[in-house]
Amino acid sequence: MAVERVILAGGDGSRLRSLTWRIAGQGVPKQFCPVLGDETLLDQTRKRVSLVIPPRRTVTVLTRRHKRFYIQFVSDSSHPNFAVQPDNRGTAPAILFALFRLIKLGQQGTVAIFPSDHYVSDDHKFMSHVEAASAAASHQRSSIVLLGIPAERPEAQ
């Protein structure tokens, strides 16, 4: 069975607003900001997951309020699988919103969910773990597989 991917890109980025302001000269949600390098975190996420999952099997969840940051991204895409939420209501509603979109598109299978604002140092290694998790989920159809890493130190919010 195919793997669908969901990229969550609807957050407001309020905790890093001062950093993104310094980088972009305006309050930009972090997923639309080139925090590390020249590409936005969202662009880095899209490239990373496309190593394993074709872009046509993607739903990217955005928020209407951020339209000015993603309008060019949406218009330039040859695979218009975008789910634009009216408002940011958090992670769980965004995931449900995307799952309903996948159902509406008639897609079935394992779903991999990717935040668009995470740093990954080795994209190929990370995606090999995603492939292994997808295979495990395909064999245990009622299972949820979570990938994570142990914390090196506590982080203050």
N, C-alpha and C positions, 0 to 999 in steps of 0.2 A: 504494500500500500504506500501511496505517496506521502511525503512529508510536506505540510503546509507551514509557512512561517508567518509569524505575526511580529511586527516591529512596533513597539510602543514609543510614540513620539509626541504625546499630548501633554506632557508635564510642563509646569510653569518655570521650573528651574530657579525657584526663589532662594534656595540656600546658597547658590553660587552666583547670584545676581551681581555682587560687587566684582567678582572675577570677570564675568562675561562683559560687564560694563567697561572694564579696563581694556579688554581685548577688542571688543567690537565698537566701543564708543557709544553704546546704547544698551538698554536692558534687553538682552536676547536670551530666550530660554536656552539652556546649555546644549541641547541636542542640535540647535541651529548655529552653534558657535564653533569656530575652529580652535578648540582649547589646546590641542596638541597637534602641531603641524598646520598644513594649509586646508585640510578637509574638515568639515563639520563632524561632530560625533555621529550624527545621523548618517552621513555619507560613509564614514568608516564602518558603521554597523552594517549598512546595506552591502558594502563590498565584502565584508567578513562573511556574512551568512550566505552570500551568493557563491562562495567557494564550494558549497555543498548543495544548496537548495536554489533552484532556478527562480529568477525574479518574478516570473509569471505565477508562481505559487506563493505570492506574498500579499499580505494585507498590512498596510502601514496605517496605524491609528494616529490621527492628528486631531487638533482642537481648532474649531472655527476661529477662536480669538487670535490664533497665531498665523492666520492666513498670509499676512505680509511676509512672513519668513519662509513659507513653503510654496507659495503660488508658482514660482518659477520651477521648482522641483516637481510639482504636480503636472504642470503643463508640458514639461520636457520629457515626461515618462512615456515610454511606449507600452507600459503595462499599468493601466490606471486602476490598480487595486488599492484605492485609498478609502479609508473609513473616517469621515470627519465628524467628530463628536460636537454637539452644540456647546458643551462646556466640559472642563476638566473635572471629573468626579472621582479621580483616583485610579489606582491600578486595576482593582477587580472589575469595576464597570467598563474600563477600557478593554480588558480581556474579553468580557462577555460581548461587548459591542463588536469586536473583531470576530469572535466565534459565530455570532449571528450573521455577519457578512459572509464568512466562509460557507455557512449553510445556504445562504441565499445564492451564492455563486455555484452551488452544487458540488462543492469540494468536500471530500471525506478523507480521513486518514489521521495520522499522527500530526499533532500541532506542536511546533517549537515556538516558544515565546521569547523575544529578545528585547531587553530595554535598549533604547537608542543612546543612552548617555553613560555607558560604562567603558572603561579603558581595558583593553586586552593586549597583552604584550606579544603574544604569539597566536595570530589568527588561525594558522593551519592546525596547530596543536589543539586549540580550543574547539575548532570545528570537528576535529576527529573525536573529541569527547561527545559532541552533540550527535554525531553519527552513531556512536555506541549507545547513547541514551535513547535515540530514536529506534534503534534496533531492539533494545530491551522493551521499550514501550509497545512496539509492534507485536512482540511475542506475548506480552501481558496486557491485553487490550483494555483492561479496567484499571490500569496502573497510571500513576503520575510519577514521572522521574524528574527530580530536581538536581541541577548541577550547581555546585558552589565550591568555594575555596575556604580553607581555614583562615581565620583572621590572624594577622601578624601582630597586631596591637589594637587596643581600643581606639575608636574614632569618636570624637565629640561631634554632636550635631550642631 
